[in-house]
Amino acid sequence: MKYKTIEENPIFRAGREYGKYVFEQINPAPTKKREYHLYENKVFINDSYVTFNIIELDREAGKITVNICNTGHHTIDVFELKDLDGWTYFEYGRPVPEKIYIDDFREVE
């Protein structure tokens, strides 16, 4: 960024040091890298791998929100959770839905 005068930008101030102007930030904000941990599952469906990333899991409402990456196209969809002998899953695909189990998801950094 270019500024005509230093006073126009309240974040920076000019200090005179050894005959040169030195710019220093008044309120240095520490930048912390955001850490996202996604739970991901890759399933081979119809001649390609489909990647599922869990966005939100609401067991009380029985819903799961998932990001689906199918051949480079991303979609976000909400599925109904189902239970089979203690194994929680949701169904994806047509005409015969594939069972995607919640326990098969692994944490990815």
DOKEFI-634044 format. One record per residue: residue number from 1; residue in three letters; chain; x, y, z of N, C-alpha, C, CB in turn. Coordinates in Angstrom, 3 decimals. Glycine has a CB too. Layout:
BEGIN
+-----+------+------+----------+----------+----------+----------+----------+----------+----------+----------+----------+----------+----------+----------+
| pos | code | unit |       nu |       nv |       nw |      cau |      cav |      caw |       cu |       cv |       cw |      cbu |      cbv |      cbw |
+-----+------+------+----------+----------+----------+----------+----------+----------+----------+----------+----------+----------+----------+----------+
| NUM |  ALA |    A |        X |        Y |        Z |        X |        Y |        Z |        X |        Y |        Z |        X |        Y |        Z |
...
+-----+------+------+----------+----------+----------+----------+----------+----------+----------+----------+----------+----------+----------+----------+
This chain:
BEGIN
+-----+------+------+----------+----------+----------+----------+----------+----------+----------+----------+----------+----------+----------+----------+
| pos | code | unit |       nu |       nv |       nw |      cau |      cav |      caw |       cu |       cv |       cw |      cbu |      cbv |      cbw |
+-----+------+------+----------+----------+----------+----------+----------+----------+----------+----------+----------+----------+----------+----------+
|   1 |  MET |    A |    0.829 |   -1.175 |    0.000 |    0.000 |    0.000 |    0.000 |    0.871 |    1.234 |    0.000 |   -0.942 |    0.000 |    1.193 |
|   2 |  LYS |    A |    0.417 |    2.258 |   -0.652 |    1.125 |    3.525 |   -0.672 |    0.265 |    4.574 |    0.019 |    1.469 |    3.953 |   -2.124 |
|   3 |  TYR |    A |    0.889 |    5.331 |    0.885 |    0.205 |    6.401 |    1.585 |    0.911 |    7.713 |    1.271 |    0.166 |    6.137 |    3.114 |
|   4 |  LYS |    A |    0.121 |    8.764 |    1.107 |    0.710 |   10.073 |    0.815 |    1.439 |   10.611 |    2.042 |   -0.377 |   11.070 |    0.358 |
|   5 |  THR |    A |    0.764 |   10.570 |    3.174 |    1.413 |   10.966 |    4.413 |    1.186 |    9.869 |    5.436 |    0.877 |   12.333 |    4.927 |
|   6 |  ILE |    A |    2.087 |    9.797 |    6.370 |    2.019 |    8.733 |    7.369 |    0.848 |    8.956 |    8.312 |    3.329 |    8.652 |    8.162 |
|   7 |  GLU |    A |    0.495 |   10.201 |    8.564 |   -0.564 |   10.505 |    9.519 |   -1.933 |   10.033 |    9.047 |   -0.603 |   11.985 |    9.784 |
|   8 |  GLU |    A |   -2.096 |    9.792 |    7.752 |   -3.383 |    9.319 |    7.259 |   -3.667 |    7.888 |    7.707 |   -3.425 |    9.406 |    5.743 |
|   9 |  ASN |    A |   -2.635 |    7.140 |    8.005 |   -2.796 |    5.753 |    8.437 |   -2.574 |    5.685 |    9.940 |   -1.810 |    4.803 |    7.683 |
|  10 |  PRO |    A |   -3.621 |    5.510 |   10.756 |   -3.464 |    5.531 |   12.208 |   -2.761 |    4.296 |   12.757 |   -4.807 |    5.664 |   12.858 |
|  11 |  ILE |    A |   -2.621 |    3.252 |   11.982 |   -2.006 |    2.031 |   12.495 |   -0.490 |    2.184 |   12.607 |   -2.351 |    0.842 |   11.592 |
|  12 |  PHE |    A |    0.107 |    2.979 |   11.719 |    1.552 |    3.134 |   11.709 |    1.930 |    4.523 |   12.213 |    2.114 |    2.898 |   10.295 |
|  13 |  ARG |    A |    3.109 |    4.610 |   12.794 |    3.643 |    5.908 |   13.162 |    5.098 |    5.963 |   12.709 |    3.514 |    6.162 |   14.699 |
|  14 |  ALA |    A |    5.569 |    7.136 |   12.484 |    6.940 |    7.292 |   12.001 |    7.844 |    7.630 |   13.170 |    7.029 |    8.386 |   10.907 |
|  15 |  GLY |    A |    8.974 |    6.989 |   13.203 |    9.983 |    7.309 |   14.199 |   11.261 |    7.689 |   13.469 |   10.222 |    6.113 |   15.176 |
|  16 |  ARG |    A |   11.970 |    8.649 |   14.007 |   13.190 |    9.094 |   13.344 |   14.363 |    8.407 |   14.042 |   13.333 |   10.669 |   13.382 |
|  17 |  GLU |    A |   15.081 |    7.648 |   13.263 |   16.170 |    6.885 |   13.846 |   17.347 |    6.901 |   12.881 |   15.728 |    5.431 |   14.165 |
|  18 |  TYR |    A |   18.447 |    7.473 |   13.308 |   19.664 |    7.557 |   12.508 |   19.425 |    8.235 |   11.162 |   20.234 |    6.173 |   12.289 |
|  19 |  GLY |    A |   18.596 |    9.247 |   11.154 |   18.390 |   10.012 |    9.945 |   17.453 |    9.353 |    8.954 |   19.685 |   10.262 |    9.297 |
|  20 |  LYS |    A |   16.869 |    8.219 |    9.291 |   15.944 |    7.542 |    8.386 |   14.604 |    7.385 |    9.101 |   16.508 |    6.150 |    7.929 |
|  21 |  TYR |    A |   13.562 |    7.351 |    8.323 |   12.247 |    7.111 |    8.896 |   12.029 |    5.607 |    9.029 |   11.134 |    7.758 |    8.029 |
|  22 |  VAL |    A |   11.598 |    5.202 |   10.190 |   11.315 |    3.788 |   10.457 |    9.836 |    3.688 |   10.776 |   12.202 |    3.216 |   11.638 |
|  23 |  PHE |    A |    9.167 |    2.784 |   10.113 |    7.749 |    2.573 |   10.350 |    7.586 |    1.389 |   11.293 |    6.984 |    2.336 |    9.018 |
|  24 |  GLU |    A |    6.818 |    1.576 |   12.315 |    6.546 |    0.473 |   13.224 |    5.049 |    0.425 |   13.486 |    7.344 |    0.624 |   14.555 |
|  25 |  GLN |    A |    4.568 |   -0.755 |   13.741 |    3.139 |   -0.942 |   13.953 |    2.808 |   -0.629 |   15.400 |    2.702 |   -2.381 |   13.588 |
|  26 |  ILE |    A |    1.783 |    0.190 |   15.612 |    1.412 |    0.589 |   16.967 |    0.790 |   -0.587 |   17.724 |    0.433 |    1.781 |   16.929 |
|  27 |  ASN |    A |   -0.182 |   -1.232 |   17.135 |   -0.866 |   -2.354 |   17.766 |   -0.501 |   -3.645 |   17.034 |   -2.406 |   -2.137 |   17.768 |
|  28 |  PRO |    A |    0.617 |   -4.238 |   17.375 |    0.962 |   -5.467 |   16.659 |   -0.005 |   -6.578 |   17.035 |    2.413 |   -5.892 |   16.967 |
|  29 |  ALA |    A |   -0.599 |   -7.145 |   16.038 |   -1.548 |   -8.237 |   16.254 |   -0.823 |   -9.544 |   15.982 |   -2.817 |   -8.090 |   15.340 |
|  30 |  PRO |    A |   -0.710 |  -10.382 |   16.979 |   -0.033 |  -11.655 |   16.733 |   -0.870 |  -12.499 |   15.780 |    0.219 |  -12.418 |   18.062 |
|  31 |  THR |    A |   -0.231 |  -12.997 |   14.768 |   -0.944 |  -13.824 |   13.804 |   -0.758 |  -15.277 |   14.186 |   -0.448 |  -13.561 |   12.356 |
|  32 |  LYS |    A |   -1.839 |  -15.888 |   14.507 |   -1.817 |  -17.298 |   14.874 |   -2.470 |  -18.080 |   13.752 |   -2.541 |  -17.551 |   16.234 |
|  33 |  LYS |    A |   -1.801 |  -19.102 |   13.343 |   -2.328 |  -19.928 |   12.270 |   -3.554 |  -20.669 |   12.779 |   -1.256 |  -20.919 |   11.748 |
|  34 |  ARG |    A |   -4.620 |  -20.542 |   12.018 |   -5.834 |  -21.257 |   12.397 |   -5.647 |  -22.734 |   12.125 |   -7.065 |  -20.714 |   11.635 |
|  35 |  GLU |    A |   -6.038 |  -23.523 |   13.069 |   -5.897 |  -24.956 |   12.911 |   -7.288 |  -25.561 |   12.764 |   -5.131 |  -25.583 |   14.111 |
|  36 |  TYR |    A |   -7.497 |  -26.165 |   11.629 |   -8.752 |  -26.852 |   11.379 |   -8.466 |  -28.340 |   11.310 |   -9.430 |  -26.346 |   10.072 |
|  37 |  HIS |    A |   -9.251 |  -29.086 |   12.015 |   -9.122 |  -30.523 |   11.966 |  -10.400 |  -31.075 |   11.354 |   -8.855 |  -31.124 |   13.380 |
|  38 |  LEU |    A |  -10.291 |  -31.616 |   10.169 |  -11.440 |  -32.162 |    9.475 |  -11.472 |  -33.674 |    9.652 |  -11.409 |  -31.786 |    7.982 |
|  39 |  TYR |    A |  -12.654 |  -34.183 |    9.650 |  -12.829 |  -35.621 |    9.642 |  -13.209 |  -36.010 |    8.220 |  -13.914 |  -36.084 |   10.686 |
|  40 |  GLU |    A |  -12.425 |  -36.884 |    7.631 |  -12.547 |  -37.179 |    6.211 |  -12.698 |  -38.679 |    5.991 |  -11.331 |  -36.646 |    5.444 |
|  41 |  ASN |    A |  -13.435 |  -39.032 |    4.951 |  -13.617 |  -40.427 |    4.555 |  -13.658 |  -40.479 |    3.032 |  -14.925 |  -41.038 |    5.181 |
|  42 |  LYS |    A |  -12.859 |  -41.360 |    2.434 |  -12.862 |  -41.552 |    0.987 |  -13.493 |  -42.897 |    0.687 |  -11.421 |  -41.465 |    0.394 |
|  43 |  VAL |    A |  -14.483 |  -42.865 |   -0.197 |  -15.223 |  -44.073 |   -0.548 |  -15.203 |  -44.213 |   -2.067 |  -16.694 |  -44.025 |    0.000 |
|  44 |  PHE |    A |  -14.949 |  -45.423 |   -2.551 |  -14.941 |  -45.692 |   -3.991 |  -16.368 |  -45.994 |   -4.433 |  -13.980 |  -46.881 |   -4.344 |
|  45 |  ILE |    A |  -16.964 |  -45.046 |   -5.183 |  -18.346 |  -45.189 |   -5.657 |  -18.361 |  -44.879 |   -7.149 |  -19.333 |  -44.239 |   -4.868 |
|  46 |  ASN |    A |  -18.903 |  -45.777 |   -7.943 |  -19.112 |  -45.565 |   -9.384 |  -17.833 |  -45.132 |  -10.113 |  -20.195 |  -44.517 |   -9.597 |
|  47 |  ASP |    A |  -16.792 |  -45.910 |  -10.018 |  -15.535 |  -45.711 |  -10.746 |  -14.725 |  -44.503 |  -10.317 |  -15.821 |  -45.594 |  -12.183 |
|  48 |  SER |    A |  -14.991 |  -43.901 |   -9.181 |  -14.176 |  -42.797 |   -8.693 |  -14.298 |  -42.712 |   -7.168 |  -14.602 |  -41.457 |   -9.359 |
|  49 |  TYR |    A |  -13.328 |  -42.023 |   -6.596 |  -13.361 |  -41.814 |   -5.153 |  -14.176 |  -40.569 |   -4.831 |  -11.932 |  -41.689 |   -4.583 |
|  50 |  VAL |    A |  -15.032 |  -40.691 |   -3.838 |  -15.836 |  -39.582 |   -3.338 |  -15.335 |  -39.283 |   -1.929 |  -17.387 |  -39.919 |   -3.351 |
|  51 |  THR |    A |  -14.989 |  -38.020 |   -1.669 |  -14.458 |  -37.621 |   -0.374 |  -15.541 |  -36.903 |    0.412 |  -13.212 |  -36.722 |   -0.538 |
|  52 |  PHE |    A |  -15.734 |  -37.345 |    1.640 |  -16.705 |  -36.742 |    2.548 |  -15.960 |  -36.069 |    3.686 |  -17.704 |  -37.802 |    3.091 |
|  53 |  ASN |    A |  -16.293 |  -34.811 |    3.996 |  -15.754 |  -34.075 |    5.139 |  -16.914 |  -33.658 |    6.028 |  -14.925 |  -32.831 |    4.680 |
|  54 |  ILE |    A |  -16.837 |  -33.998 |    7.295 |  -17.902 |  -33.639 |    8.239 |  -17.786 |  -32.159 |    8.584 |  -17.830 |  -34.513 |    9.530 |
|  55 |  ILE |    A |  -18.871 |  -31.436 |    8.392 |  -18.935 |  -30.027 |    8.782 |  -19.618 |  -29.907 |   10.138 |  -19.689 |  -29.188 |    7.714 |
|  56 |  GLU |    A |  -20.736 |  -30.603 |   10.290 |  -21.471 |  -30.547 |   11.551 |  -22.141 |  -31.891 |   11.790 |  -22.521 |  -29.399 |   11.542 |
|  57 |  LEU |    A |  -22.077 |  -32.345 |   13.021 |  -22.700 |  -33.607 |   13.407 |  -23.614 |  -33.330 |   14.591 |  -21.627 |  -34.699 |   13.760 |
|  58 |  ASP |    A |  -24.914 |  -33.483 |   14.389 |  -25.906 |  -33.230 |   15.425 |  -26.635 |  -34.532 |   15.717 |  -26.904 |  -32.111 |   14.995 |
|  59 |  ARG |    A |  -26.186 |  -35.229 |   16.730 |  -26.780 |  -36.532 |   17.066 |  -28.170 |  -36.386 |   17.684 |  -25.867 |  -37.294 |   18.028 |
|  60 |  GLU |    A |  -28.414 |  -35.274 |   18.378 |  -29.733 |  -35.069 |   18.994 |  -30.815 |  -34.922 |   17.937 |  -29.718 |  -33.831 |   19.898 |
|  61 |  ALA |    A |  -30.521 |  -34.170 |   16.878 |  -31.491 |  -33.979 |   15.799 |  -31.418 |  -35.100 |   14.774 |  -31.261 |  -32.639 |   15.114 |
|  62 |  GLY |    A |  -30.366 |  -35.905 |   14.834 |  -30.224 |  -37.001 |   13.881 |  -29.828 |  -36.547 |   12.494 |  -31.494 |  -37.765 |   13.799 |
|  63 |  LYS |    A |  -29.025 |  -35.457 |   12.428 |  -28.616 |  -34.885 |   11.134 |  -27.097 |  -34.763 |   11.084 |  -29.280 |  -33.493 |   10.904 |
|  64 |  ILE |    A |  -26.555 |  -34.857 |    9.880 |  -25.140 |  -34.634 |    9.644 |  -25.005 |  -33.749 |    8.405 |  -24.371 |  -35.989 |    9.467 |
|  65 |  THR |    A |  -24.142 |  -32.740 |    8.496 |  -23.846 |  -31.863 |    7.372 |  -22.468 |  -32.247 |    6.856 |  -23.907 |  -30.344 |    7.783 |
|  66 |  VAL |    A |  -22.391 |  -32.533 |    5.547 |  -21.180 |  -33.077 |    4.962 |  -20.814 |  -32.307 |    3.701 |  -21.351 |  -34.568 |    4.654 |
|  67 |  ASN |    A |  -19.513 |  -32.041 |    3.519 |  -18.996 |  -31.525 |    2.263 |  -18.622 |  -32.729 |    1.409 |  -17.765 |  -30.566 |    2.488 |
|  68 |  ILE |    A |  -19.149 |  -32.793 |    0.195 |  -18.925 |  -33.930 |   -0.692 |  -18.082 |  -33.459 |   -1.872 |  -20.278 |  -34.550 |   -1.178 |
|  69 |  CYS |    A |  -16.946 |  -34.108 |   -2.085 |  -16.082 |  -33.796 |   -3.224 |  -16.126 |  -34.990 |   -4.166 |  -14.604 |  -33.475 |   -2.768 |
|  70 |  ASN |    A |  -16.838 |  -34.828 |   -5.283 |  -16.991 |  -35.900 |   -6.259 |  -16.398 |  -35.424 |   -7.578 |  -18.494 |  -36.310 |   -6.428 |
|  71 |  THR |    A |  -15.260 |  -35.970 |   -7.961 |  -14.522 |  -35.618 |   -9.180 |  -14.278 |  -34.119 |   -9.290 |  -15.278 |  -36.102 |  -10.408 |
|  72 |  GLY |    A |  -13.887 |  -33.496 |   -8.168 |  -13.548 |  -32.084 |   -8.180 |  -14.691 |  -31.136 |   -7.936 |  -12.945 |  -31.755 |   -9.447 |
|  73 |  HIS |    A |  -15.916 |  -31.606 |   -7.863 |  -17.075 |  -30.747 |   -7.616 |  -17.458 |  -30.870 |   -6.145 |  -18.281 |  -31.131 |   -8.547 |
|  74 |  HIS |    A |  -17.532 |  -29.723 |   -5.468 |  -17.870 |  -29.697 |   -4.047 |  -19.338 |  -29.337 |   -3.864 |  -16.974 |  -28.697 |   -3.291 |
|  75 |  THR |    A |  -20.003 |  -30.097 |   -3.021 |  -21.372 |  -29.781 |   -2.627 |  -21.497 |  -30.005 |   -1.125 |  -22.411 |  -30.650 |   -3.416 |
|  76 |  ILE |    A |  -22.387 |  -29.260 |   -0.508 |  -22.678 |  -29.427 |    0.911 |  -24.106 |  -29.924 |    1.027 |  -22.470 |  -28.091 |    1.708 |
|  77 |  ASP |    A |  -24.275 |  -31.004 |    1.780 |  -25.597 |  -31.607 |    1.887 |  -25.832 |  -32.062 |    3.323 |  -25.745 |  -32.795 |    0.903 |
|  78 |  VAL |    A |  -27.091 |  -32.146 |    3.706 |  -27.494 |  -32.603 |    5.032 |  -28.171 |  -33.968 |    4.870 |  -28.453 |  -31.564 |    5.732 |
|  79 |  PHE |    A |  -27.723 |  -34.929 |    5.667 |  -28.271 |  -36.275 |    5.609 |  -28.864 |  -36.659 |    6.955 |  -27.193 |  -37.282 |    5.191 |
|  80 |  GLU |    A |  -29.782 |  -37.609 |    6.908 |  -30.379 |  -38.144 |    8.119 |  -29.516 |  -39.289 |    8.626 |  -31.835 |  -38.615 |    7.866 |
|  81 |  LEU |    A |  -29.207 |  -39.261 |    9.924 |  -28.419 |  -40.338 |   10.528 |  -29.301 |  -41.545 |   10.799 |  -27.750 |  -39.863 |   11.834 |
|  82 |  LYS |    A |  -28.748 |  -42.718 |   10.536 |  -29.452 |  -43.964 |   10.792 |  -28.584 |  -44.844 |   11.670 |  -29.815 |  -44.687 |    9.471 |
|  83 |  ASP |    A |  -29.207 |  -45.812 |   12.323 |  -28.491 |  -46.667 |   13.253 |  -28.738 |  -48.130 |   12.903 |  -28.918 |  -46.374 |   14.705 |
|  84 |  LEU |    A |  -27.660 |  -48.915 |   12.869 |  -27.754 |  -50.338 |   12.571 |  -26.871 |  -51.085 |   13.565 |  -27.331 |  -50.643 |   11.091 |
|  85 |  ASP |    A |  -27.492 |  -51.706 |   14.561 |  -26.783 |  -52.467 |   15.592 |  -25.687 |  -51.644 |   16.274 |  -26.175 |  -53.720 |   14.982 |
|  86 |  GLY |    A |  -25.971 |  -50.390 |   16.592 |  -25.010 |  -49.542 |   17.274 |  -24.051 |  -48.809 |   16.349 |  -24.235 |  -50.355 |   18.224 |
|  87 |  TRP |    A |  -24.103 |  -49.036 |   15.049 |  -23.254 |  -48.355 |   14.071 |  -24.061 |  -47.236 |   13.426 |  -22.717 |  -49.353 |   12.989 |
|  88 |  THR |    A |  -23.577 |  -46.013 |   13.536 |  -24.260 |  -44.851 |   12.975 |  -23.755 |  -44.609 |   11.563 |  -24.045 |  -43.596 |   13.859 |
|  89 |  TYR |    A |  -24.689 |  -44.376 |   10.639 |  -24.318 |  -44.158 |    9.237 |  -25.332 |  -43.253 |    8.572 |  -24.215 |  -45.497 |    8.475 |
|  90 |  PHE |    A |  -24.983 |  -42.806 |    7.351 |  -25.932 |  -42.116 |    6.488 |  -25.809 |  -42.717 |    5.102 |  -25.678 |  -40.569 |    6.464 |
|  91 |  GLU |    A |  -26.831 |  -42.519 |    4.295 |  -26.864 |  -43.125 |    2.964 |  -26.605 |  -42.070 |    1.904 |  -28.214 |  -43.819 |    2.710 |
|  92 |  TYR |    A |  -25.747 |  -42.438 |    0.922 |  -25.399 |  -41.530 |   -0.166 |  -25.429 |  -42.299 |   -1.474 |  -24.006 |  -40.884 |    0.064 |
|  93 |  GLY |    A |  -26.001 |  -41.672 |   -2.487 |  -25.969 |  -42.246 |   -3.831 |  -27.322 |  -42.729 |   -4.311 |  -25.001 |  -43.381 |   -3.873 |
|  94 |  ARG |    A |  -27.398 |  -42.918 |   -5.622 |  -28.601 |  -43.427 |   -6.279 |  -28.183 |  -44.358 |   -7.391 |  -29.485 |  -42.273 |   -6.827 |
|  95 |  PRO |    A |  -28.899 |  -45.312 |   -7.797 |  -30.200 |  -45.795 |   -7.318 |  -30.085 |  -46.646 |   -6.066 |  -30.887 |  -46.591 |   -8.400 |
|  96 |  VAL |    A |  -28.921 |  -47.254 |   -5.838 |  -28.718 |  -48.035 |   -4.619 |  -27.821 |  -47.217 |   -3.697 |  -28.087 |  -49.448 |   -4.930 |
|  97 |  PRO |    A |  -28.347 |  -46.717 |   -2.570 |  -27.534 |  -45.871 |   -1.704 |  -26.422 |  -46.661 |   -1.016 |  -28.411 |  -45.197 |   -0.662 |
|  98 |  GLU |    A |  -25.281 |  -45.995 |   -0.885 |  -24.120 |  -46.557 |   -0.194 |  -24.173 |  -46.124 |    1.267 |  -22.778 |  -46.101 |   -0.868 |
|  99 |  LYS |    A |  -23.888 |  -47.042 |    2.176 |  -23.870 |  -46.713 |    3.601 |  -22.499 |  -46.163 |    3.958 |  -24.213 |  -47.958 |    4.474 |
| 100 |  ILE |    A |  -22.476 |  -44.940 |    4.473 |  -21.251 |  -44.284 |    4.892 |  -21.268 |  -44.236 |    6.426 |  -21.121 |  -42.837 |    4.260 |
| 101 |  TYR |    A |  -20.398 |  -45.008 |    7.059 |  -20.380 |  -45.119 |    8.514 |  -19.567 |  -43.986 |    9.131 |  -19.807 |  -46.478 |    8.942 |
| 102 |  ILE |    A |  -20.067 |  -43.444 |   10.243 |  -19.413 |  -42.344 |   10.939 |  -18.068 |  -42.795 |   11.518 |  -20.324 |  -41.800 |   12.056 |
| 103 |  ASP |    A |  -17.965 |  -44.029 |   11.961 |  -16.725 |  -44.525 |   12.560 |  -15.595 |  -44.679 |   11.542 |  -16.979 |  -45.855 |   13.235 |
| 104 |  ASP |    A |  -15.887 |  -44.641 |   10.251 |  -14.854 |  -44.755 |    9.225 |  -14.150 |  -43.431 |    8.937 |  -15.460 |  -45.287 |    7.955 |
| 105 |  PHE |    A |  -14.646 |  -42.331 |    9.484 |  -14.038 |  -41.022 |    9.268 |  -12.774 |  -40.911 |   10.119 |  -15.039 |  -39.879 |    9.610 |
| 106 |  ARG |    A |  -11.733 |  -40.351 |    9.528 |  -10.449 |  -40.157 |   10.216 |  -10.111 |  -38.681 |   10.255 |   -9.316 |  -40.951 |    9.521 |
| 107 |  GLU |    A |   -9.412 |  -38.261 |   11.301 |   -9.038 |  -36.861 |   11.468 |   -7.874 |  -36.507 |   10.547 |   -8.670 |  -36.569 |   12.934 |
| 108 |  VAL |    A |   -8.041 |  -35.406 |    9.803 |   -7.013 |  -34.932 |    8.882 |   -6.644 |  -33.521 |    9.291 |   -7.499 |  -34.983 |    7.395 |
| 109 |  GLU |    A |   -5.348 |  -33.224 |    9.365 |   -4.894 |  -31.881 |    9.740 |   -4.585 |  -31.084 |    8.506 |   -3.663 |  -31.943 |   10.650 |
+-----+------+------+----------+----------+----------+----------+----------+----------+----------+----------+----------+----------+----------+----------+
